Amino acid sequence: MLCFNYKPKVIIDYERMAYVEEITNVRITFDMKISASYELENFLIQDYQSFSVLPSGLNVLEVKFDDILPSHIRNIVESYSLKQCSFSKYYYGRKIIDCYIR
């Protein structure tokens, strides 16, 4: 960071619930209340204004597995009308901050 003069651009804040199925090493996370802030100077005191990245009630579910997703977990995931997509908290955080500081 020092060699190339990299500096933080945005604070990404979220709540995470994580679960691990140890036998097959399936990892499931729910990221909720994802928000972004440009008030970097207040990061350590956690006193900064933030902007929601997703509409209220929308969360990110991530399912990671090594070889095979067990059928009982696949059935649970498929039983809900979920949208599969790529999602970067950093990208969308930067995008929402750009809207507010322009």
C-alpha positions as CSV (number, residue, x, y, z in Angstrom):
1,M,0.0,0.0,0.0
2,L,2.8,2.4,0.8
3,C,4.9,1.6,-2.3
4,F,2.0,2.4,-4.7
5,N,0.3,5.0,-2.5
6,Y,-3.0,3.0,-2.3
7,K,-5.6,4.6,-0.2
8,P,-9.1,3.5,0.9
9,K,-12.0,4.7,-1.2
10,V,-15.1,3.5,0.6
11,I,-16.2,1.8,3.8
12,I,-18.3,-1.3,3.3
13,D,-20.3,-2.3,6.3
14,Y,-22.6,-5.4,6.7
15,E,-23.9,-8.0,9.1
16,R,-23.0,-11.6,8.4
17,M,-24.5,-14.9,9.6
18,A,-22.2,-17.8,8.6
19,Y,-22.8,-21.5,8.7
20,V,-20.4,-24.4,8.0
21,E,-21.4,-28.0,7.4
22,E,-18.1,-29.6,8.4
23,I,-18.4,-33.1,6.9
24,T,-18.7,-31.8,3.3
25,N,-17.3,-28.3,3.9
26,V,-20.3,-26.4,2.7
27,R,-20.2,-22.8,3.7
28,I,-23.3,-20.7,3.7
29,T,-23.3,-16.9,4.5
30,F,-26.1,-14.4,4.6
31,D,-24.9,-10.8,4.2
32,M,-27.5,-8.3,5.4
33,K,-27.8,-4.5,5.9
34,I,-25.0,-3.8,3.4
35,S,-24.1,-0.2,3.4
36,A,-21.3,2.1,2.1
37,S,-19.7,5.3,3.3
38,Y,-17.2,7.8,2.0
39,E,-16.4,9.3,5.4
40,L,-13.1,7.4,5.7
41,E,-11.7,9.6,8.5
42,N,-14.4,8.4,10.9
43,F,-13.8,4.7,10.2
44,L,-12.1,3.8,13.5
45,I,-14.6,5.6,15.7
46,Q,-17.5,4.1,13.7
47,D,-19.3,7.4,13.4
48,Y,-20.1,7.8,9.7
49,Q,-23.1,8.3,7.5
50,S,-23.7,5.3,5.3
51,F,-26.0,4.6,2.4
52,S,-27.8,1.3,1.8
53,V,-26.4,-0.7,-1.1
54,L,-29.5,-2.9,-1.6
55,P,-33.2,-2.1,-1.2
56,S,-34.6,-2.9,2.2
57,G,-35.3,-6.6,2.7
58,L,-32.8,-7.8,0.1
59,N,-29.8,-9.8,1.3
60,V,-27.0,-11.7,-0.2
61,L,-26.9,-15.5,0.2
62,E,-23.6,-17.2,-0.7
63,V,-23.2,-20.9,-0.9
64,K,-19.7,-22.3,-1.3
65,F,-18.8,-26.0,-1.6
66,D,-15.8,-28.0,-2.6
67,D,-16.9,-30.9,-4.9
68,I,-20.6,-31.7,-4.6
69,L,-23.4,-29.6,-3.1
70,P,-25.3,-32.1,-0.9
71,S,-28.9,-32.7,-2.2
72,H,-30.5,-31.6,1.1
73,I,-28.9,-28.2,0.9
74,R,-29.6,-27.9,-2.9
75,N,-33.3,-28.7,-2.3
76,I,-33.6,-26.0,0.3
77,V,-31.9,-23.4,-1.9
78,E,-34.0,-24.4,-5.0
79,S,-37.3,-24.3,-3.0
80,Y,-37.1,-20.5,-2.8
81,S,-37.3,-18.2,-5.8
82,L,-33.7,-16.9,-5.6
83,K,-31.8,-15.1,-8.3
84,Q,-28.3,-16.4,-9.0
85,C,-25.8,-13.7,-9.8
86,S,-22.4,-12.3,-9.2
87,F,-22.3,-9.6,-6.5
88,S,-19.5,-7.5,-5.3
89,K,-20.2,-5.5,-2.1
90,Y,-17.2,-3.3,-3.0
91,Y,-18.4,-2.6,-6.6
92,Y,-21.9,-1.7,-5.5
93,G,-20.7,0.3,-2.6
94,R,-18.5,2.4,-4.9
95,K,-21.4,2.8,-7.3
96,I,-23.8,4.1,-4.6
97,I,-21.2,6.4,-3.2
98,D,-20.5,7.9,-6.7
99,C,-24.2,8.7,-6.9
100,Y,-24.1,10.7,-3.6
101,I,-20.8,12.6,-4.1
102,R,-21.5,13.8,-7.6
